[in-house]
């Protein structure tokens, strides 16, 4: 599932590429979603609230929050590892 996000800016992918939208797929169980930004291979798995009525827009907002809160290395850290 892909949805664009007009209300909230997305942080860049850890690879450094800008992210315009997130790609969500079902994770290890129905309570989890894999979230990917630019297709480079970086992804996270985040839990969604399954106790509320199913709503793709709310699921997407939860995934945006998880994506933006994901730890990222500083530019110096990335350069030192390459």
LOLUM-882838 format. One record per residue: residue number from 1; x, y, z of N, C-alpha, C in turn. Coordinates in nm, 2 decimals. Layout:
# LOLUM-882838
+-----+--------+--------+--------+--------+--------+--------+--------+--------+--------+
|   i |   n.px |   n.py |   n.pz |  ca.px |  ca.py |  ca.pz |   c.px |   c.py |   c.pz |
+-----+--------+--------+--------+--------+--------+--------+--------+--------+--------+
| NUM |      X |      Y |      Z |      X |      Y |      Z |      X |      Y |      Z |
...
+-----+--------+--------+--------+--------+--------+--------+--------+--------+--------+
***
This chain:
# LOLUM-882838
+-----+--------+--------+--------+--------+--------+--------+--------+--------+--------+
|   i |   n.px |   n.py |   n.pz |  ca.px |  ca.py |  ca.pz |   c.px |   c.py |   c.pz |
+-----+--------+--------+--------+--------+--------+--------+--------+--------+--------+
|   1 |   0.08 |  -0.12 |   0.00 |   0.00 |   0.00 |   0.00 |   0.09 |   0.12 |   0.00 |
|   2 |   0.06 |   0.22 |  -0.08 |   0.13 |   0.34 |  -0.09 |   0.03 |   0.46 |  -0.07 |
|   3 |   0.06 |   0.55 |   0.02 |  -0.02 |   0.67 |   0.03 |   0.08 |   0.79 |   0.05 |
|   4 |   0.05 |   0.90 |  -0.02 |   0.13 |   1.02 |   0.00 |   0.09 |   1.09 |   0.13 |
|   5 |   0.17 |   1.17 |   0.18 |   0.14 |   1.23 |   0.31 |   0.15 |   1.39 |   0.29 |
|   6 |   0.03 |   1.45 |   0.27 |   0.03 |   1.59 |   0.25 |   0.05 |   1.67 |   0.38 |
|   7 |   0.02 |   1.61 |   0.50 |   0.01 |   1.68 |   0.62 |   0.14 |   1.68 |   0.70 |
|   8 |   0.23 |   1.59 |   0.68 |   0.35 |   1.57 |   0.76 |   0.47 |   1.54 |   0.68 |
|   9 |   0.58 |   1.61 |   0.70 |   0.70 |   1.59 |   0.62 |   0.77 |   1.46 |   0.67 |
|  10 |   0.82 |   1.39 |   0.57 |   0.89 |   1.26 |   0.60 |   1.04 |   1.29 |   0.61 |
|  11 |   1.11 |   1.23 |   0.71 |   1.25 |   1.24 |   0.72 |   1.31 |   1.16 |   0.61 |
|  12 |   1.44 |   1.19 |   0.57 |   1.50 |   1.12 |   0.46 |   1.53 |   0.97 |   0.51 |
|  13 |   1.55 |   0.89 |   0.41 |   1.59 |   0.75 |   0.43 |   1.73 |   0.75 |   0.50 |
|  14 |   1.76 |   0.65 |   0.58 |   1.89 |   0.64 |   0.63 |   2.00 |   0.63 |   0.53 |
|  15 |   1.97 |   0.59 |   0.41 |   2.07 |   0.59 |   0.30 |   2.10 |   0.73 |   0.25 |
|  16 |   2.02 |   0.83 |   0.29 |   2.04 |   0.97 |   0.25 |   1.94 |   1.02 |   0.15 |
|  17 |   1.87 |   0.94 |   0.08 |   1.78 |   0.98 |  -0.02 |   1.65 |   1.04 |   0.04 |
|  18 |   1.60 |   1.14 |  -0.03 |   1.47 |   1.20 |   0.02 |   1.36 |   1.10 |   0.00 |
|  19 |   1.25 |   1.11 |   0.09 |   1.14 |   1.02 |   0.08 |   1.01 |   1.11 |   0.06 |
|  20 |   0.94 |   1.08 |  -0.04 |   0.82 |   1.15 |  -0.07 |   0.69 |   1.07 |  -0.02 |
|  21 |   0.70 |   0.94 |  -0.01 |   0.59 |   0.86 |   0.04 |   0.65 |   0.73 |   0.10 |
|  22 |   0.57 |   0.67 |   0.19 |   0.61 |   0.54 |   0.25 |   0.54 |   0.43 |   0.18 |
|  23 |   0.60 |   0.31 |   0.17 |   0.54 |   0.19 |   0.12 |   0.52 |   0.10 |   0.24 |
|  24 |   0.40 |   0.06 |   0.26 |   0.36 |  -0.03 |   0.37 |   0.32 |  -0.17 |   0.32 |
|  25 |   0.37 |  -0.27 |   0.38 |   0.32 |  -0.41 |   0.35 |   0.30 |  -0.48 |   0.49 |
|  26 |   0.22 |  -0.58 |   0.49 |   0.19 |  -0.65 |   0.61 |   0.32 |  -0.71 |   0.66 |
|  27 |   0.34 |  -0.70 |   0.79 |   0.46 |  -0.74 |   0.86 |   0.46 |  -0.89 |   0.90 |
|  28 |   0.53 |  -0.92 |   1.00 |   0.54 |  -1.06 |   1.05 |   0.40 |  -1.12 |   1.09 |
|  29 |   0.31 |  -1.04 |   1.14 |   0.18 |  -1.08 |   1.17 |   0.08 |  -0.96 |   1.13 |
|  30 |  -0.05 |  -0.98 |   1.15 |  -0.14 |  -0.87 |   1.11 |  -0.13 |  -0.75 |   1.19 |
|  31 |  -0.06 |  -0.75 |   1.30 |  -0.05 |  -0.64 |   1.39 |   0.07 |  -0.55 |   1.35 |
|  32 |   0.15 |  -0.60 |   1.26 |   0.28 |  -0.53 |   1.23 |   0.28 |  -0.49 |   1.08 |
|  33 |   0.35 |  -0.38 |   1.05 |   0.37 |  -0.34 |   0.91 |   0.51 |  -0.31 |   0.88 |
|  34 |   0.56 |  -0.36 |   0.76 |   0.69 |  -0.32 |   0.72 |   0.67 |  -0.19 |   0.65 |
|  35 |   0.77 |  -0.09 |   0.67 |   0.76 |   0.04 |   0.62 |   0.89 |   0.07 |   0.55 |
|  36 |   0.88 |   0.11 |   0.42 |   1.00 |   0.14 |   0.34 |   0.98 |   0.28 |   0.28 |
|  37 |   1.10 |   0.34 |   0.26 |   1.09 |   0.48 |   0.21 |   1.12 |   0.49 |   0.06 |
|  38 |   1.24 |   0.46 |   0.02 |   1.28 |   0.49 |  -0.12 |   1.32 |   0.36 |  -0.20 |
|  39 |   1.30 |   0.24 |  -0.14 |   1.33 |   0.12 |  -0.21 |   1.47 |   0.08 |  -0.21 |
|  40 |   1.55 |   0.14 |  -0.13 |   1.70 |   0.10 |  -0.12 |   1.72 |  -0.02 |  -0.04 |
|  41 |   1.62 |  -0.07 |   0.04 |   1.64 |  -0.18 |   0.13 |   1.62 |  -0.15 |   0.27 |
|  42 |   1.64 |  -0.02 |   0.31 |   1.61 |   0.02 |   0.45 |   1.46 |   0.00 |   0.48 |
|  43 |   1.43 |  -0.06 |   0.58 |   1.29 |  -0.07 |   0.62 |   1.28 |  -0.09 |   0.77 |
|  44 |   1.16 |  -0.06 |   0.83 |   1.14 |  -0.08 |   0.97 |   1.01 |  -0.17 |   0.98 |
|  45 |   0.99 |  -0.23 |   1.09 |   0.87 |  -0.30 |   1.12 |   0.81 |  -0.23 |   1.24 |
|  46 |   0.68 |  -0.19 |   1.23 |   0.62 |  -0.11 |   1.33 |   0.48 |  -0.18 |   1.36 |
|  47 |   0.44 |  -0.16 |   1.49 |   0.31 |  -0.22 |   1.53 |   0.20 |  -0.12 |   1.51 |
|  48 |   0.09 |  -0.16 |   1.46 |  -0.03 |  -0.07 |   1.44 |  -0.13 |  -0.11 |   1.54 |
|  49 |  -0.22 |  -0.02 |   1.57 |  -0.33 |  -0.04 |   1.67 |  -0.44 |  -0.12 |   1.60 |
|  50 |  -0.46 |  -0.25 |   1.64 |  -0.56 |  -0.33 |   1.58 |  -0.69 |  -0.33 |   1.66 |
|  51 |  -0.70 |  -0.26 |   1.77 |  -0.82 |  -0.25 |   1.85 |  -0.92 |  -0.15 |   1.80 |
|  52 |  -0.88 |  -0.07 |   1.71 |  -0.97 |   0.03 |   1.65 |  -1.02 |  -0.01 |   1.51 |
|  53 |  -1.12 |   0.05 |   1.46 |  -1.17 |   0.01 |   1.33 |  -1.06 |   0.03 |   1.22 |
|  54 |  -1.05 |  -0.06 |   1.12 |  -0.95 |  -0.05 |   1.02 |  -0.96 |   0.08 |   0.94 |
|  55 |  -0.85 |   0.15 |   0.93 |  -0.85 |   0.28 |   0.86 |  -0.70 |   0.29 |   0.80 |
|  56 |  -0.69 |   0.29 |   0.67 |  -0.56 |   0.30 |   0.60 |  -0.49 |   0.43 |   0.63 |
|  57 |  -0.57 |   0.54 |   0.64 |  -0.51 |   0.67 |   0.66 |  -0.45 |   0.67 |   0.81 |
|  58 |  -0.51 |   0.61 |   0.90 |  -0.46 |   0.61 |   1.04 |  -0.34 |   0.52 |   1.05 |
|  59 |  -0.35 |   0.40 |   0.98 |  -0.23 |   0.31 |   0.98 |  -0.11 |   0.39 |   0.92 |
|  60 |  -0.14 |   0.46 |   0.81 |  -0.03 |   0.53 |   0.75 |   0.03 |   0.64 |   0.84 |
|  61 |  -0.05 |   0.71 |   0.91 |   0.00 |   0.81 |   1.01 |   0.09 |   0.75 |   1.12 |
|  62 |   0.04 |   0.63 |   1.16 |   0.12 |   0.56 |   1.26 |   0.26 |   0.52 |   1.20 |
|  63 |   0.26 |   0.48 |   1.08 |   0.38 |   0.44 |   1.01 |   0.47 |   0.56 |   0.99 |
|  64 |   0.41 |   0.67 |   0.96 |   0.49 |   0.80 |   0.94 |   0.56 |   0.83 |   1.07 |
|  65 |   0.49 |   0.82 |   1.18 |   0.55 |   0.85 |   1.31 |   0.66 |   0.76 |   1.34 |
|  66 |   0.65 |   0.63 |   1.31 |   0.75 |   0.53 |   1.34 |   0.87 |   0.56 |   1.25 |
|  67 |   0.85 |   0.59 |   1.12 |   0.96 |   0.63 |   1.03 |   1.04 |   0.75 |   1.07 |
|  68 |   0.97 |   0.85 |   1.11 |   1.03 |   0.97 |   1.15 |   1.11 |   0.96 |   1.29 |
|  69 |   1.06 |   0.87 |   1.37 |   1.13 |   0.84 |   1.50 |   1.25 |   0.74 |   1.49 |
|  70 |   1.26 |   0.68 |   1.37 |   1.37 |   0.58 |   1.36 |   1.50 |   0.64 |   1.37 |
|  71 |   1.59 |   0.58 |   1.45 |   1.73 |   0.64 |   1.47 |   1.80 |   0.65 |   1.33 |
|  72 |   1.87 |   0.75 |   1.31 |   1.96 |   0.77 |   1.19 |   2.10 |   0.81 |   1.24 |
|  73 |   2.19 |   0.76 |   1.16 |   2.33 |   0.80 |   1.19 |   2.36 |   0.94 |   1.13 |
|  74 |   2.45 |   1.01 |   1.19 |   2.48 |   1.14 |   1.14 |   2.56 |   1.12 |   1.01 |
|  75 |   2.57 |   1.23 |   0.93 |   2.65 |   1.22 |   0.81 |   2.79 |   1.18 |   0.83 |
|  76 |   2.85 |   1.23 |   0.94 |   2.99 |   1.19 |   0.97 |   3.00 |   1.04 |   1.00 |
|  77 |   2.90 |   0.98 |   1.07 |   2.90 |   0.84 |   1.09 |   2.89 |   0.76 |   0.96 |
|  78 |   2.81 |   0.80 |   0.87 |   2.79 |   0.73 |   0.75 |   2.92 |   0.74 |   0.67 |
|  79 |   2.99 |   0.85 |   0.66 |   3.11 |   0.87 |   0.59 |   3.22 |   0.78 |   0.65 |
|  80 |   3.23 |   0.77 |   0.78 |   3.33 |   0.69 |   0.85 |   3.32 |   0.55 |   0.82 |
|  81 |   3.20 |   0.50 |   0.79 |   3.17 |   0.36 |   0.77 |   3.20 |   0.32 |   0.62 |
|  82 |   3.20 |   0.41 |   0.53 |   3.21 |   0.38 |   0.39 |   3.36 |   0.37 |   0.35 |
+-----+--------+--------+--------+--------+--------+--------+--------+--------+--------+
***
